[in-house]
Amino acid sequence: MRAVRIASMVAASVALAGVLSGCDGDTKTAAAGSPTPAASSTPSAVSSGSAAASASASPADPAPAALLRQASDAADAAKSAKITQTITDGTGTHQVSGVLSWASGLQGSLQGKIPAATAAKIGSDGTEEIRYLPNALYINMHAGDQFVKAMGGAHWIEQDYADLDQTPGSDSAQLSATMKIGDPVSVVRLLAASGTAKQVGPDTVDGVQATHFSGDVTSETLAAGQGLSPELLNQERQLWQSQGLTKDHIDVWVDGNNRIVKRHSSLTTKTGPKEMEFKYSDYGTPVQVTAPPASDTINAKALKASSKPGPA
């Protein structure tokens, strides 16, 4: 198996990692997340607003949107969390979990399983590791000896973020946009600004009492762009256009302390439906991550440049 097939697999895996990134918030502070104070027992806006924004609230009711904005602000301020992410599409189910900080760029470490079909193609044991640093992400798919040999003996693939932005409209540029808006902050703000947010009612997420909100973001509501920053709008529009998105049905669960504990997206894309679920806990958890040894790393751009066509 030649290097060109590895390069193709790299591109697919990096794209998955980007979609799964989960957190790259709008804050620009320099430090990674640090523990936040213990949750207050004082009723939050979500709790106290339940009566005002009942399960029968209409899509035009401003109360759910206001509560969602408060929850997105709380996630933005927390700067980090433990996260479990599950994505299901035509390629199978991909789940990773770990810790992520969005305090200053994206930093974190995730571990999980890759789809069985992908694992079989690269001789992997089915597990992977992803490390996010401010300037690059690193992926180790635990590939078999044949793939490792073709990569010069390296187990880790490095993808510089700067390389992703160089070709507007390309898959790499799409990945870059996806990584920047995949966080709970941006997605919940999109829902709050959609004009469709409504409160479904009380629910429980992994034993935590929460309030369930729901709504739809469509190409029409995105075009209106009310209450959203120009940067977020530009990123979202680029992503929607590149993926052929027409609708994102979003469900969000917020606990009694205004913390987003779960969000789910049901996407309609040009390649078919996609389900994305994100669970968050331990907001403010410390995040420390280092790059893999340079001797065990190969740059994705260099790998692609050295690839030569070979038999399928």
C-alpha positions as CSV (number, residue, x, y, z in Angstrom):
1,M,0.0,0.0,0.0
2,R,1.5,3.3,-1.1
3,A,1.8,6.6,0.7
4,V,-1.0,8.2,-1.4
5,R,-3.5,5.9,0.3
6,I,-2.1,6.9,3.7
7,A,-2.4,10.6,2.7
8,S,-6.1,10.1,1.8
9,M,-6.7,8.3,5.2
10,V,-4.9,11.2,6.9
11,A,-7.2,13.7,5.3
12,A,-10.3,11.8,6.4
13,S,-9.1,11.3,9.9
14,V,-8.1,14.9,10.3
15,A,-11.5,16.0,9.1
16,L,-13.1,13.7,11.6
17,A,-10.9,15.1,14.4
18,G,-11.9,18.6,13.4
19,V,-15.6,17.9,13.5
20,L,-15.1,16.3,16.8
21,S,-13.1,19.1,18.2
22,G,-16.0,20.3,20.3
23,C,-14.5,23.4,21.9
24,D,-12.8,26.4,20.4
25,G,-14.5,29.3,22.1
26,D,-14.4,33.0,21.4
27,T,-12.3,34.0,24.4
28,K,-8.8,35.2,23.8
29,T,-7.2,34.8,27.2
30,A,-3.7,33.2,27.4
31,A,-4.1,30.5,30.0
32,A,-5.8,27.1,29.6
33,G,-8.8,26.3,31.7
34,S,-8.5,26.2,35.5
35,P,-11.0,25.0,38.0
36,T,-14.0,27.3,38.6
37,P,-15.6,27.8,42.0
38,A,-18.0,25.3,43.2
39,A,-21.5,25.6,41.9
40,S,-23.7,27.9,43.9
41,S,-26.9,26.5,45.4
42,T,-28.7,29.7,44.5
43,P,-31.3,29.1,41.8
44,S,-30.0,30.0,38.4
45,A,-31.7,31.8,35.6
46,V,-32.5,28.5,34.0
47,S,-34.2,27.3,37.2
48,S,-36.0,30.5,38.0
49,G,-37.0,31.0,34.4
50,S,-38.7,27.7,34.1
51,A,-42.1,29.1,35.0
52,A,-41.7,32.0,32.6
53,A,-40.4,29.8,29.8
54,S,-42.6,26.8,30.1
55,A,-42.7,23.7,27.9
56,S,-45.5,25.3,26.0
57,A,-43.4,28.3,25.0
58,S,-43.8,29.3,21.4
59,P,-40.8,29.5,19.1
60,A,-41.0,33.3,19.2
61,D,-40.8,33.4,23.0
62,P,-37.7,35.4,23.9
63,A,-37.2,33.7,27.3
64,P,-35.6,30.5,26.0
65,A,-33.2,32.5,23.8
66,A,-32.2,34.6,26.8
67,L,-31.6,31.5,28.9
68,L,-29.5,29.9,26.1
69,R,-27.4,33.0,25.8
70,Q,-26.7,32.9,29.6
71,A,-25.7,29.2,29.2
72,S,-23.3,30.0,26.3
73,D,-21.8,32.9,28.3
74,A,-21.2,30.5,31.2
75,A,-19.5,28.0,29.0
76,D,-17.4,30.7,27.4
77,A,-16.2,31.9,30.9
78,A,-15.4,28.4,32.1
79,K,-12.8,28.0,29.3
80,S,-12.5,24.2,29.6
81,A,-14.4,20.9,30.3
82,K,-14.4,17.2,30.1
83,I,-16.1,16.1,27.0
84,T,-17.5,12.9,25.3
85,Q,-18.4,13.2,21.7
86,T,-20.2,10.8,19.4
87,I,-20.7,11.2,15.7
88,T,-22.8,8.9,13.6
89,D,-23.0,9.1,9.8
90,G,-22.6,6.9,6.7
91,T,-19.1,5.8,7.7
92,G,-20.2,4.5,11.1
93,T,-20.0,5.7,14.7
94,H,-17.0,7.6,16.0
95,Q,-16.6,8.4,19.7
96,V,-13.9,10.1,21.7
97,S,-13.6,11.5,25.2
98,G,-11.1,13.6,27.1
99,V,-10.5,17.2,28.2
100,L,-10.5,20.3,26.1
101,S,-9.7,24.0,26.8
102,W,-10.8,26.9,24.6
103,A,-9.1,29.6,26.6
104,S,-6.4,30.4,24.0
105,G,-6.9,28.5,20.9
106,L,-7.8,24.8,21.2
107,Q,-5.8,22.6,23.6
108,G,-6.7,19.2,24.8
109,S,-6.3,15.5,24.6
110,L,-8.9,13.0,23.4
111,Q,-9.0,9.2,23.2
112,G,-11.5,7.0,21.4
113,K,-12.4,4.5,18.8
114,I,-12.4,4.9,15.0
115,P,-15.0,3.2,12.7
116,A,-14.3,-0.5,12.1
117,A,-14.0,0.0,8.3
118,T,-11.3,2.7,8.8
119,A,-9.5,0.5,11.3
120,A,-9.4,-2.4,8.9
121,K,-8.0,-0.3,6.1
122,I,-5.0,0.8,8.1
123,G,-4.4,-2.2,10.3
124,S,-5.4,-0.4,13.4
125,D,-6.4,-1.9,16.7
126,G,-9.4,0.5,16.5
127,T,-8.3,3.1,19.0
128,E,-6.9,6.6,18.5
129,E,-5.5,9.5,20.3
130,I,-5.9,13.2,19.3
131,R,-4.0,16.1,20.8
132,Y,-4.9,19.7,20.2
133,L,-2.3,22.4,20.6
134,P,-2.6,26.1,19.7
135,N,-0.9,25.7,16.3
136,A,-1.5,22.1,15.3
137,L,-3.4,18.9,16.0
138,Y,-1.8,15.5,16.3
139,I,-3.4,12.1,15.5
140,N,-2.3,8.6,16.4
141,M,-4.6,6.0,14.9
142,H,-2.5,3.1,16.1
143,A,-2.0,2.0,12.5
144,G,-0.4,-1.3,11.6
145,D,3.3,-1.8,10.8
146,Q,2.8,-1.4,7.1
147,F,1.3,2.1,7.5
148,V,3.8,3.1,10.1
149,K,6.7,2.0,7.8
150,A,5.2,4.0,4.9
151,M,5.2,7.0,7.2
152,G,8.9,6.8,7.9
153,G,8.3,4.9,11.2
154,A,6.2,7.7,12.7
155,H,3.1,6.9,14.7
156,W,1.8,10.5,15.0
157,I,0.5,12.8,12.2
158,E,0.9,16.5,12.7
159,Q,-1.6,18.9,10.9
160,D,-0.7,22.6,11.1
161,Y,-3.8,24.8,11.3
162,A,-2.2,27.4,9.1
163,D,-2.1,24.8,6.2
164,L,-5.9,24.3,6.5
165,D,-6.7,27.9,5.6
166,Q,-4.7,28.2,2.5
167,T,-7.2,27.1,-0.1
168,P,-10.7,28.7,0.4
169,G,-13.5,26.3,-0.4
170,S,-11.3,23.2,-0.1
171,D,-11.9,20.3,2.4
172,S,-9.0,21.7,4.5
173,A,-10.6,25.2,4.6
174,Q,-13.9,23.5,5.5
175,L,-12.2,21.6,8.3
176,S,-10.7,24.8,9.6
177,A,-14.1,26.5,9.8
178,T,-15.6,23.4,11.4
179,M,-13.0,23.4,14.2
180,K,-13.6,27.1,14.9
181,I,-17.3,26.8,15.4
182,G,-17.7,23.3,16.8
183,D,-17.8,24.5,20.4
184,P,-20.8,24.6,22.7
185,V,-20.6,28.4,22.9
186,S,-21.1,29.1,19.2
187,V,-23.7,26.4,18.6
188,V,-25.9,27.5,21.4
189,R,-25.6,31.1,20.3
190,L,-26.7,30.1,16.9
191,L,-29.8,28.4,18.4
192,A,-30.5,31.5,20.6
193,A,-30.3,33.8,17.5
194,S,-32.4,31.5,15.3
195,G,-35.8,32.7,16.6
196,T,-37.0,29.1,16.9
197,A,-35.7,28.2,20.4
198,K,-38.2,26.8,22.8
199,Q,-38.1,25.1,26.1
200,V,-39.1,21.4,25.9
201,G,-39.2,20.8,29.6
202,P,-37.3,19.1,32.5
203,D,-35.0,16.1,31.8
204,T,-32.1,14.2,33.3
205,V,-28.7,13.7,31.7
206,D,-26.5,11.1,33.3
207,G,-28.2,11.7,36.7
208,V,-28.1,15.5,36.4
209,Q,-31.3,17.4,36.4
210,A,-31.5,19.7,33.4
211,T,-33.7,21.8,31.2
212,H,-34.2,20.7,27.6
213,F,-34.2,23.3,24.8
214,S,-34.7,22.7,21.2
215,G,-34.9,24.6,17.8
216,D,-33.7,24.7,14.2
217,V,-31.0,26.6,12.5
218,T,-31.6,26.8,8.7
219,S,-29.9,28.5,5.8
220,E,-32.7,31.2,6.1
221,T,-32.1,31.9,9.8
222,L,-28.4,31.9,9.2
223,A,-28.7,34.4,6.4
224,A,-30.6,36.7,8.8
225,G,-27.7,36.5,11.3
226,Q,-29.4,38.5,14.0
227,G,-27.3,39.0,17.1
228,L,-24.3,37.1,15.9
229,S,-20.8,38.3,15.4
230,P,-19.5,38.8,11.8
231,E,-16.7,36.3,12.5
232,L,-19.1,33.6,13.6
233,L,-21.5,34.3,10.7
234,N,-18.7,34.0,8.2
235,Q,-17.4,30.7,9.7
236,E,-20.9,29.2,9.8
237,R,-21.8,30.3,6.2
238,Q,-18.5,28.8,4.9
239,L,-19.2,25.5,6.7
240,W,-22.8,25.3,5.5
241,Q,-21.9,26.1,1.9
242,S,-19.1,23.6,1.8
243,Q,-21.1,20.7,3.4
244,G,-24.3,21.5,1.6
245,L,-26.1,22.0,4.9
246,T,-29.7,23.0,4.8
247,K,-30.8,22.4,8.4
248,D,-29.4,21.7,11.9
249,H,-32.0,20.6,14.4
250,I,-30.3,21.4,17.8
251,D,-31.2,20.1,21.2
252,V,-29.4,21.6,24.3
253,W,-29.7,20.5,27.9
254,V,-28.7,23.1,30.6
255,D,-28.3,22.2,34.3
256,G,-29.4,24.3,37.3
257,N,-26.1,26.2,37.3
258,N,-26.4,27.5,33.7
259,R,-24.0,24.8,32.4
260,I,-24.5,23.0,29.1
261,V,-24.4,19.3,30.0
262,K,-25.4,18.0,26.6
263,R,-26.1,19.1,23.0
264,H,-27.2,17.1,20.0
265,S,-27.3,18.1,16.4
266,S,-29.3,16.3,13.6
267,L,-27.7,17.6,10.4
268,T,-29.0,17.4,6.9
269,T,-26.0,17.5,4.6
270,K,-25.2,16.8,0.9
271,T,-23.6,13.5,1.9
272,G,-26.6,12.4,4.0
273,P,-27.8,12.7,7.6
274,K,-25.4,13.1,10.4
275,E,-26.0,12.8,14.2
276,M,-23.6,14.6,16.6
277,E,-23.8,14.3,20.4
278,F,-21.6,16.2,22.9
279,K,-21.7,15.7,26.7
280,Y,-19.8,18.2,29.0
281,S,-18.9,18.0,32.6
282,D,-16.4,19.3,35.1
283,Y,-16.2,22.8,33.6
284,G,-13.0,24.6,34.4
285,T,-11.0,21.4,34.6
286,P,-7.2,21.9,34.2
287,V,-5.9,21.0,30.8
288,Q,-2.2,20.2,30.1
289,V,-1.1,18.7,26.8
290,T,2.2,18.4,25.0
291,A,3.2,17.6,21.5
292,P,4.4,14.1,20.7
293,P,8.2,13.6,20.2
294,A,9.3,15.0,16.9
295,S,11.1,11.8,16.1
296,D,7.8,10.0,16.2
297,T,5.8,12.6,14.2
298,I,5.3,13.2,10.5
299,N,3.8,16.4,9.1
300,A,0.6,15.8,7.1
301,K,1.6,18.4,4.4
302,A,5.0,16.7,4.0
303,L,3.4,13.3,3.8
304,K,1.0,14.4,1.1
305,A,3.8,16.0,-0.9
306,S,5.8,12.8,-0.9
307,S,2.9,10.6,-1.8
308,K,3.0,8.7,-5.1
309,P,0.1,7.0,-6.9
310,G,-0.1,3.3,-6.3
311,P,-2.4,0.4,-6.7
312,A,-5.8,0.6,-4.8
